[in-house]
Amino acid sequence: MNRNMTEKERLDAVFSLSPPDRTPVLGGWIACPDHIMQITGVDEDAYWNDPQGISLRAYQSLGTDGLVGVFVPTSRDGYRCVDHTNYARSDKGASLEDTVAEIDAMPSPERIEAEFDFDSSYAEYRQSLQTMRERCGGMVWMPANWSAGARISWYGQFGYENFFLVVGMYPDRAQKLMEVGGVQGRCHSRLVARAVQEGLYPHAVLLGEDICTQRGPMISVDFMERYYAPQLRYGLAPLLEVGCRPIWHCDGDVRLLLDFLIDSGVQGLQGFQPECGMLLEEIVTRRTPNGEPLVIFGPLAVTTELPVCTPEEIMGKVRRAIEICEGNASLVLFTSNTINPDVPLRNIEAMYEAVKS
């Protein structure tokens, strides 16, 4: 085993299901400018003059191997990248009839796919990857691609109430939404797949959607297996063809979806919320359809662990996760979601120290 792997080599090993010299760590989700400033030793003015650049310095200082993004708050006085104006409300100001008419007016999935301008879209995507790669130094830039795969969470466009009424009352329109989401996701997956082929993106990509609450799926599993799973399979195919592993973001209790997600091509999971029953010990026993272990991005919880545990307890949880995954799954240490200001900086540092020691 190579004891001096670079960040890229370390992640490449995990994504190929080979043992790395140590467990790699993902970053990018520290949602607390004060923490970033303390790590780098800069003042507030310096941070806000270049929040992305200062954040990159912080992640390098911590010993981060790969970045799925760089979290920058929407305002100088806050820590969120979204606020109340961004959240999808139950009432978007349109009637159910207006929503149905909007769906009917959507172009067909076939037309969307036929008119997709791959070359210009890829040129823009490629440039964004190259720009950030140059800024990241040795860290691997592997931004989450939430639009890849397929889309099911149309509540962001139509509002919760209208979307769920369409699902329940207009199955033909709901099916059209799933099919449109499938071709849109496939088009985006093609961009990632080309970047993987050109060596601009690693062989694993974080994607997925929030379609579960802490009590389970927002839509029946029967509906998703019938209408969504075929589109997800179609949307993920370009990634699988180039050996890129789709890693699904698990928010809430996702257990009822795991079978069809994995059958549809998902080869890894990111999360998890143990208070929702998403337990690493059970998840690592799952296998892909060809019998391979899953790739895990996790499992430190930003709700029940990182904010409340001592640094010593965090180090113990990291070591325990490594033990659980050894021989069962390929682990990249990460968190279940964004690291908010309620997480002490010493616990973040303990997470990184645990893998180094």
Beta strands, then each sheet from edge to edge (+ up, - down):
strand 1: 26-27
strand 2: 66-67
strand 3: 140-141
strand 4: 204-207
strand 5: 212-213
strand 6: 216-217
strand 7: 245-249
strand 8: 268-270
strand 9: 295-300
strand 10: 330-335
sheet 1: 1+ 2+ 3+
sheet 2: 4+ 7+ 8+ 9+ 10+
sheet 3: 5+ 6-
end
